[in-house]
């Protein structure tokens, strides 16, 4: 795998798919995009084989409760479009946001040990969501764990409007 070709060089988020978010979530979104662009492994696949047209540009959006990965080459030519149901992520994302709220409340008033316990649980559920994403992308897009974590953070941004 050619590291220079198997990576994202741009990530765009469909603003119409995003909800109005708190400053914390907007900040997390920016960090995830920045970190994703700094270090990632991203290789679209066809029949489990690399397409090998990278580096890639990725536009993420939500259409009809499906997460859309619109993948293009560096010259903006279409490479692949992938639609993933967001249903399998609902519970994990809901739990993740509940733990995030608990964490931010704890930072203001809890003891360090309590903050650490909540943070460990928050990271564990985030890892679980990342692993689910990597599994769901299996055979379609090859990503490493860190790339999966950052993509999961971005997916959470879209999923906010669908949690009841």
Secondary structure as the mmCIF struct_conf table of DSSP 4:
data_model
#
loop_
_struct_conf.conf_type_id
_struct_conf.id
_struct_conf.beg_label_comp_id
_struct_conf.beg_label_asym_id
_struct_conf.beg_label_seq_id
_struct_conf.end_label_comp_id
_struct_conf.end_label_asym_id
_struct_conf.end_label_seq_id
TURN_TY1_P TURN_TY1_P1 UNK A 3 UNK A 5
BEND BEND1 UNK A 6 UNK A 7
STRN STRN1 UNK A 8 UNK A 13
HELX_RH_3T_P HELX_RH_3T_P1 UNK A 15 UNK A 17
BEND BEND2 UNK A 18 UNK A 18
HELX_LH_PP_P HELX_LH_PP_P1 UNK A 19 UNK A 20
HELX_RH_AL_P HELX_RH_AL_P1 UNK A 23 UNK A 38
BEND BEND3 UNK A 39 UNK A 39
STRN STRN2 UNK A 42 UNK A 46
TURN_TY1_P TURN_TY1_P2 UNK A 47 UNK A 48
STRN STRN3 UNK A 49 UNK A 50
BEND BEND4 UNK A 55 UNK A 55
STRN STRN4 UNK A 56 UNK A 63
TURN_TY1_P TURN_TY1_P3 UNK A 64 UNK A 65
STRN STRN5 UNK A 66 UNK A 73
TURN_TY1_P TURN_TY1_P4 UNK A 74 UNK A 75
STRN STRN6 UNK A 78 UNK A 85
BEND BEND5 UNK A 86 UNK A 86
HELX_RH_3T_P HELX_RH_3T_P2 UNK A 87 UNK A 89
HELX_RH_AL_P HELX_RH_AL_P2 UNK A 90 UNK A 109
BEND BEND6 UNK A 110 UNK A 110
HELX_RH_AL_P HELX_RH_AL_P3 UNK A 112 UNK A 137
TURN_TY1_P TURN_TY1_P5 UNK A 138 UNK A 140
STRN STRN7 UNK A 141 UNK A 143
HELX_RH_AL_P HELX_RH_AL_P4 UNK A 145 UNK A 159
HELX_RH_3T_P HELX_RH_3T_P3 UNK A 160 UNK A 162
#
